[in-house]
């Protein structure tokens, strides 16, 4: 189980209850087992986390937002960002839960490629060199997708040293991100679920 080093002691019990609620919601709404499913990484798997069923759920969004803010503690970034499209409801959940604090955090979207119309940009935000950005995702597997967002942000001058994912499938993302100088914080890990029900 991931240790929540940034969580304040007075909030640890509440955070534990929220984690239990989120774990149950993901298990009942998002976890699909059986069959042969192709993942975004290109790998085949017998289980799949369809996280939109959780991230677009009002209770799920609130839990995710609260837990991300709990992870950040008092170490507020300038921005929270995510790669289209799975990460975007996670970005919104976090910034909405933060809106009434003294340190309101802005969110933005990282496109997989610069669009060919309108602003023709990959990142829909003007970044100040050195600004701190926390990248979020709904699911991490090998870490390739989230690194795409990190690389785009760094190319625009943003500083990224933390990624927060709702579920880590524990298939290499942590190691790949560590090699890029990034700490991965997982609210939940695949090993916490019954992936092979009888």
C-alpha positions in Angstrom: 0.0 0.0 0.0 1.3 3.5 -0.9 2.3 5.6 2.1 0.8 9.1 2.2 3.8 11.0 3.4 2.3 14.5 2.7 -0.9 13.8 4.6 -1.4 15.7 7.9 -1.8 13.5 11.0 -5.2 15.0 11.9 -6.5 14.1 8.5 -5.2 10.6 8.2 -8.3 8.8 9.5 -10.6 10.8 7.2 -8.3 10.1 4.3 -8.4 6.4 5.1 -12.2 6.4 5.1 -12.2 8.2 1.7 -9.7 5.7 0.3 -11.9 2.9 1.3 -14.9 4.5 -0.3 -12.9 5.2 -3.5 -11.6 1.7 -3.6 -15.1 0.3 -3.3 -16.4 2.6 -6.0 -13.6 1.7 -8.4 -14.2 -2.0 -7.7 -17.9 -1.8 -8.4 -17.9 0.8 -11.2 -14.6 0.7 -13.1 -12.9 -2.7 -12.8 -13.6 -5.1 -15.6 -12.2 -8.6 -15.3 -12.0 -11.6 -17.7 -11.5 -11.6 -21.4 -8.5 -10.3 -23.3 -8.4 -6.5 -23.3 -5.9 -4.2 -25.1 -4.6 -1.4 -23.0 -3.4 2.1 -24.1 0.2 0.8 -23.7 -0.5 -1.8 -26.3 -0.3 -4.7 -23.8 -3.0 -7.3 -23.5 -4.6 -7.8 -20.1 -7.3 -9.9 -18.4 -8.4 -6.9 -16.4 -9.2 -3.2 -17.2 -9.9 -0.1 -15.2 -12.6 1.9 -17.1 -12.0 4.9 -14.8 -14.5 7.2 -16.5 -17.2 5.4 -14.7 -15.6 6.6 -11.4 -14.1 10.0 -12.4 -17.4 11.2 -13.9 -19.4 10.0 -11.0 -20.2 12.9 -8.5 -19.1 10.9 -5.4 -16.0 9.6 -7.3 -15.0 13.1 -8.4 -15.3 14.4 -4.8 -13.3 11.6 -3.3 -10.6 11.9 -6.0 -10.4 15.7 -5.5 -10.2 15.4 -1.7 -7.5 12.7 -1.8 -5.4 14.6 -4.3 -5.6 17.8 -2.2 -4.7 15.7 0.8 -1.7 14.4 -0.9 -0.5 17.9 -1.8 -0.7 19.0 1.8 0.7 22.5 1.9 3.0 22.0 -1.0 0.8 23.8 -3.5 1.8 23.7 -7.2 1.0 26.5 -9.6 -1.0 24.2 -11.8 -2.5 20.8 -12.0 -2.5 19.3 -15.5 -3.4 16.1 -17.4 -3.3 14.6 -20.8 -6.5 14.4 -22.8 -8.8 12.7 -22.3 -8.8 10.3 -19.3 -6.9 12.6 -17.0 -9.2 15.7 -17.6 -12.0 14.8 -15.1 -9.2 14.1 -12.6 -7.8 17.6 -13.2 -11.2 19.1 -12.7 -11.9 17.1 -9.6 -8.7 18.4 -8.0 -9.1 22.1 -8.9 -12.8 22.2 -7.9 -12.0 20.8 -4.5 -9.3 23.5 -4.1 -11.4 26.5 -5.3 -12.3 27.8 -1.8 -8.8 27.8 -0.4 -6.4 30.7 -0.2 -4.2 28.9 -2.7 -6.5 28.4 -5.6 -4.8 26.2 -8.2 -5.4 26.5 -11.9 -5.8 23.4 -14.2 -5.0 22.9 -17.8 -5.1 20.3 -20.6 -2.2 18.8 -22.4 -3.2 17.6 -25.9 -1.6 14.5 -27.4 -0.6 16.7 -30.3 -0.9 20.4 -31.2 -4.3 21.0 -32.8 -4.4 22.3 -36.4 -6.9 25.0 -35.7 -7.6 27.8 -33.2 -4.6 28.4 -31.0 -2.7 25.5 -32.6 -1.2 24.7 -29.2 -0.5 21.4 -27.4 -0.8 23.1 -24.0 -3.8 25.3 -23.4 -2.0 27.6 -20.9 0.7 30.2 -20.9 3.4 28.8 -18.5 5.9 30.9 -16.7 9.4 29.4 -16.8 10.0 27.4 -13.6 6.3 27.2 -12.6 5.5 24.1 -10.7 3.1 21.6 -12.3 1.6 18.4 -10.8 0.5 16.0 -13.5 -2.5 13.7 -12.7 -3.9 10.7 -14.5 -6.7 8.2 -14.0 -4.7 5.1 -14.6 -0.9 4.5 -15.0 0.4 1.3 -16.6 3.9 1.7 -18.1 3.9 5.5 -17.7 4.2 6.3 -21.3 1.1 8.4 -21.6 1.7 10.5 -18.5 5.3 11.1 -19.6 4.0 12.5 -22.9 2.3 15.2 -20.8 5.4 15.7 -18.6 7.6 16.2 -21.7 5.2 18.7 -23.2 5.1 20.7 -20.0 8.8 20.7 -19.5 9.3 21.8 -23.1 7.2 24.9 -22.3 9.3 25.7 -19.2 7.2 24.0 -16.5 8.8 22.1 -13.7 7.3 18.6 -13.0 8.5 16.3 -10.3 5.3 14.7 -9.1 2.6 12.6 -10.8 -0.6 11.6 -9.0 -2.6 8.7 -10.4 -5.9 7.4 -9.2 -4.9 3.7 -9.9 -1.5 2.4 -10.7 -1.6 -1.0 -12.5 2.0 -1.7 -11.1 3.4 -2.5 -14.6 6.4 -0.2 -14.7 5.1 3.3 -14.5 6.8 4.0 -11.1 10.2 2.9 -12.4 9.9 4.8 -15.7 8.8 8.0 -14.0 11.6 7.7 -11.3 14.1 7.4 -14.1 12.8 10.8 -15.4 13.1 12.4 -12.0 9.4 12.1 -11.1 7.8 10.7 -8.0 4.6 8.7 -8.6 1.9 8.9 -6.0 -0.9 6.3 -6.4 -4.1 6.7 -4.5 -4.8 3.1 -5.2 -2.8 0.2 -6.7 -4.0 -2.8 -8.7 -2.9 -5.2 -6.0 -5.6 -3.9 -3.8 -8.3 -5.3 -6.1 -9.6 -8.8 -6.8 -8.3 -9.1 -10.4 -8.9 -12.8 -10.8 -12.3 -13.6 -9.3 -13.2 -17.3 -9.2 
